């Protein structure tokens, strides 16, 4: 992911939203860090609509690993009109937000959330189109477990195949999320996957309180609710409940050489994310 925007992102497009309980909730984090699970949990809340992924920013910047048709894409060709980048983002960003509002209204929900792992790469753009008025939920997971899950997932169109490059993808996503947290701590909530699956009521209560919502017991039965079909990690379809089965999988499924390489290249992230580094 290149995060290509070089715009100043100084304009704003939304009126002031003084009531923080109306703020959208933006979910991001490295692939296979629990964003799909959280999406369905939040979408099961009576007041929150969190649909499948919408690749707005990825399309806007053409951030695809291999795209032979890139020169024919809308967001490539419209730049030939020589409209300033900020004005383009201002224009199409407003439509993107309006689509979220309409989707929430159709589901009779008072509030919307956007789930996309790649959101962490576009936090400056989210700040621009939402005027800085949103909550950011940074989903994180143990480095080794995330890498083991990425290796299993084989997202070949999104994540490079070499294991060493998967480590770099992990670092890029996590560092981007941490950077936003550090600059805007009052609107950021870090949610560790292990905490969510081991103590869901406790951590969902904390998240709801942070965003100004009431915890609803029914969100724990997320798979009994209807969720819109679309782009998301397909593994969530087979999850009938919140479970701890994947906690600690890194040490079980990665080869020793893969574990050692990850430990070497992600040692600092263990501390930053609150995980104990093996000595």
C-alpha positions as CSV (number, residue, x, y, z in Angstrom):
1,X,0.0,0.0,0.0
2,X,1.5,3.2,-1.1
3,X,-0.6,5.9,0.6
4,X,0.0,8.1,-2.4
5,X,-1.7,11.3,-1.4
6,X,0.5,14.3,-1.4
7,X,-2.3,16.8,-0.8
8,X,-2.3,19.3,2.0
9,X,-5.8,18.2,3.1
10,X,-6.7,21.5,4.6
11,X,-10.3,22.0,3.5
12,X,-13.3,20.5,5.2
13,X,-16.6,19.4,3.9
14,X,-18.9,18.7,6.8
15,X,-20.7,20.9,9.3
16,X,-19.6,20.9,12.9
17,X,-20.9,17.9,14.8
18,X,-20.8,18.9,18.4
19,X,-22.4,15.7,19.7
20,X,-19.6,13.2,19.9
21,X,-22.1,10.4,20.1
22,X,-23.0,11.0,16.5
23,X,-19.5,10.7,15.3
24,X,-18.8,7.9,12.8
25,X,-16.6,5.0,13.9
26,X,-13.6,4.2,11.7
27,X,-12.1,0.7,12.1
28,X,-8.7,-0.3,10.8
29,X,-5.8,-2.6,11.5
30,X,-3.6,-5.1,9.7
31,X,-5.4,-7.8,7.8
32,X,-6.4,-10.7,10.1
33,X,-6.4,-8.7,13.2
34,X,-10.1,-8.9,14.1
35,X,-11.6,-6.1,12.0
36,X,-14.2,-8.5,10.4
37,X,-15.3,-9.8,13.8
38,X,-15.6,-6.3,15.2
39,X,-17.5,-5.2,12.1
40,X,-20.2,-7.8,12.7
41,X,-20.4,-7.2,16.4
42,X,-20.9,-3.4,15.8
43,X,-23.4,-4.1,13.0
44,X,-25.4,-6.1,15.4
45,X,-26.0,-3.1,17.6
46,X,-29.4,-1.5,17.3
47,X,-27.9,2.0,16.6
48,X,-24.8,1.2,14.5
49,X,-24.6,0.3,10.9
50,X,-21.3,-1.2,9.9
51,X,-21.5,-2.7,6.4
52,X,-19.0,-4.7,4.3
53,X,-15.8,-3.0,3.1
54,X,-16.0,-0.1,0.6
55,X,-12.7,0.5,-1.2
56,X,-13.1,4.2,-1.7
57,X,-9.6,5.4,-0.8
58,X,-7.9,2.4,-2.4
59,X,-9.7,3.2,-5.7
60,X,-9.2,6.9,-5.3
61,X,-5.4,6.5,-5.2
62,X,-5.2,3.4,-7.4
63,X,-3.4,1.5,-4.5
64,X,-3.4,-1.9,-6.0
65,X,-0.4,-4.2,-6.3
66,X,-1.0,-5.2,-9.9
67,X,-3.6,-3.5,-12.1
68,X,-3.1,-3.7,-15.8
69,X,-6.2,-1.6,-16.4
70,X,-5.1,1.3,-14.1
71,X,-4.8,3.7,-17.0
72,X,-8.5,3.1,-17.8
73,X,-9.9,3.5,-14.2
74,X,-12.2,6.4,-13.4
75,X,-10.0,8.0,-10.8
76,X,-7.1,7.8,-13.2
77,X,-8.8,9.3,-16.1
78,X,-10.6,12.1,-14.2
79,X,-7.2,13.4,-13.1
80,X,-6.6,14.3,-16.8
81,X,-9.1,17.1,-16.2
82,X,-6.4,18.7,-14.0
83,X,-8.6,19.3,-11.0
84,X,-6.7,19.8,-7.8
85,X,-6.3,16.6,-5.7
86,X,-7.9,18.2,-2.6
87,X,-10.9,19.3,-4.6
88,X,-11.3,15.8,-6.0
89,X,-11.2,14.2,-2.6
90,X,-13.5,16.9,-1.3
91,X,-16.0,16.2,-4.0
92,X,-16.0,12.4,-4.1
93,X,-15.4,12.1,-0.3
94,X,-18.7,13.9,0.3
95,X,-20.5,11.3,-1.9
96,X,-18.8,8.5,0.0
97,X,-20.0,9.8,3.3
98,X,-23.5,10.4,2.0
99,X,-23.6,6.8,0.9
100,X,-22.8,5.7,4.5
101,X,-25.5,7.9,5.9
102,X,-28.1,6.6,3.4
103,X,-27.1,3.0,4.1
104,X,-27.5,3.5,7.9
105,X,-30.9,5.2,7.4
106,X,-32.1,2.3,5.3
107,X,-31.2,-0.1,8.1
108,X,-33.0,2.3,10.6
109,X,-29.7,2.9,12.4
110,X,-28.7,6.3,13.9
111,X,-25.0,6.0,13.3
112,X,-22.5,4.4,10.9
113,X,-19.1,2.8,11.1
114,X,-16.7,2.0,8.3
115,X,-14.6,-1.2,8.6
116,X,-11.6,-1.7,6.3
117,X,-8.2,-2.9,7.5
118,X,-6.6,-0.4,5.1
119,X,-8.3,2.5,6.9
120,X,-5.1,2.8,9.0
121,X,-3.2,3.9,5.8
122,X,-5.7,6.7,5.1
123,X,-6.2,8.3,8.4
124,X,-5.2,11.7,7.1
125,X,-7.8,11.4,4.4
126,X,-10.5,10.3,6.9
127,X,-9.6,13.4,9.1
128,X,-10.0,15.6,6.0
129,X,-13.4,14.4,4.8
130,X,-14.8,14.0,8.4
131,X,-13.3,17.2,9.7
132,X,-11.5,15.3,12.4
133,X,-14.8,14.3,14.0
134,X,-14.8,10.5,14.2
135,X,-13.6,7.7,16.5
136,X,-10.8,5.5,15.4
137,X,-10.7,1.8,16.5
138,X,-7.3,0.3,16.0
139,X,-7.5,-3.5,15.9
140,X,-4.2,-5.1,16.7
141,X,-3.1,-8.7,17.3
142,X,0.0,-10.6,18.4
143,X,2.6,-10.2,15.6
144,X,3.2,-13.9,15.2
145,X,-0.5,-14.8,15.2
146,X,-1.2,-12.1,12.6
147,X,1.6,-13.3,10.4
148,X,0.5,-17.0,10.7
149,X,-3.0,-16.0,9.8
150,X,-1.8,-13.9,6.8
151,X,0.3,-16.8,5.6
152,X,-2.8,-19.1,5.8
153,X,-5.1,-16.5,4.1
154,X,-3.1,-16.2,0.9
155,X,-4.5,-12.8,0.0
156,X,-2.4,-12.8,-3.2
157,X,-4.0,-9.8,-4.8
158,X,-3.4,-7.7,-1.7
159,X,-0.5,-9.0,0.3
160,X,2.9,-10.0,-1.3
161,X,3.6,-13.7,-1.2
162,X,7.2,-13.7,0.3
163,X,7.0,-14.0,4.0
164,X,9.5,-11.2,4.6
165,X,7.2,-8.9,2.7
166,X,4.3,-9.9,4.8
167,X,6.2,-8.8,7.8
168,X,6.7,-5.4,6.1
169,X,3.0,-5.1,5.4
170,X,2.3,-5.9,9.1
171,X,4.8,-3.2,10.2
172,X,3.4,-0.6,7.8
173,X,-0.2,-1.1,9.0
174,X,0.6,-1.2,12.7
175,X,2.9,1.8,12.6
176,X,0.3,3.8,10.7
177,X,-2.3,3.0,13.4
178,X,0.0,3.7,16.3
179,X,1.0,7.0,14.7
180,X,-2.6,8.2,14.6
181,X,-3.2,7.0,18.1
182,X,-0.3,9.0,19.4
183,X,-1.4,12.2,17.7
184,X,-5.1,11.9,18.5
185,X,-5.3,9.8,21.7
186,X,-8.7,11.2,22.8
187,X,-10.5,9.8,19.7
188,X,-8.5,6.6,19.4
189,X,-9.3,3.2,21.0
190,X,-6.9,0.3,20.7
191,X,-8.5,-3.1,20.7
192,X,-6.4,-6.2,21.0
193,X,-7.8,-9.3,19.3
194,X,-6.9,-11.4,22.3
195,X,-8.7,-9.1,24.7
196,X,-11.8,-9.1,22.5
197,X,-12.1,-12.9,22.1
198,X,-11.2,-13.7,25.7
199,X,-13.2,-11.0,27.5
200,X,-15.7,-9.8,24.9
201,X,-18.2,-8.3,27.3
202,X,-15.6,-6.3,29.2
203,X,-13.9,-4.9,26.1
204,X,-17.1,-4.2,24.1
205,X,-18.4,-2.4,27.2
206,X,-15.3,-0.3,27.1
207,X,-15.6,0.4,23.4
208,X,-19.3,1.3,23.7
209,X,-18.5,3.6,26.6
210,X,-15.7,5.3,24.6
211,X,-18.0,6.0,21.7
212,X,-20.9,7.0,23.8
213,X,-23.1,4.0,23.2
214,X,-24.8,1.5,25.5
215,X,-23.6,-2.1,25.4
216,X,-26.2,-4.5,24.1
217,X,-26.0,-8.1,25.1
218,X,-27.5,-9.1,21.7
219,X,-24.3,-8.0,19.8
220,X,-22.6,-11.1,21.2
221,X,-25.0,-13.2,19.1
222,X,-23.7,-11.5,16.0
223,X,-24.1,-14.5,13.7
224,X,-27.9,-14.7,14.4
225,X,-28.2,-11.2,12.8
226,X,-28.5,-10.3,9.2
227,X,-25.4,-8.7,7.7
228,X,-25.1,-7.3,4.2
229,X,-23.0,-9.4,1.9
230,X,-19.9,-7.9,0.3
231,X,-16.2,-7.6,0.7
232,X,-14.8,-8.9,3.9
233,X,-12.6,-11.7,5.2
234,X,-14.5,-14.8,4.1
235,X,-13.4,-16.7,7.3
236,X,-15.9,-14.7,9.4
237,X,-18.7,-16.7,7.7
238,X,-17.7,-19.9,9.4
239,X,-17.4,-18.3,12.8
240,X,-20.6,-19.1,14.8
241,X,-19.4,-17.5,18.0
242,X,-16.6,-15.5,19.5
243,X,-13.8,-18.0,20.2
244,X,-10.1,-18.2,21.3
245,X,-9.1,-21.0,19.0
246,X,-6.6,-18.9,17.1
247,X,-4.9,-17.3,20.0
248,X,-1.2,-18.5,20.1
249,X,-1.3,-20.0,16.6
250,X,1.9,-18.3,15.5
251,X,4.1,-20.5,17.6
252,X,2.2,-23.6,16.5
253,X,2.1,-23.1,12.7
254,X,5.1,-20.9,11.8
255,X,8.4,-22.5,11.1
256,X,11.3,-21.6,13.5
257,X,13.0,-19.6,10.9
258,X,9.8,-17.6,10.3
259,X,9.3,-17.0,14.0
260,X,12.9,-15.8,14.4
261,X,12.7,-13.4,11.5
262,X,9.4,-11.9,12.8
263,X,10.9,-11.5,16.3
264,X,13.9,-9.8,14.8
265,X,12.0,-7.4,12.7
266,X,9.0,-6.7,15.0
267,X,10.7,-6.7,18.4
268,X,9.8,-3.0,19.0
269,X,6.2,-3.6,18.2
270,X,5.8,-6.2,20.9
271,X,6.4,-3.5,23.5
272,X,4.4,-0.8,21.7
273,X,1.3,-3.2,21.5
274,X,1.7,-4.5,25.0
275,X,2.8,-8.1,24.1
276,X,5.5,-9.9,26.0
277,X,8.6,-10.4,23.9
278,X,10.0,-13.9,24.3
279,X,13.5,-13.9,25.7
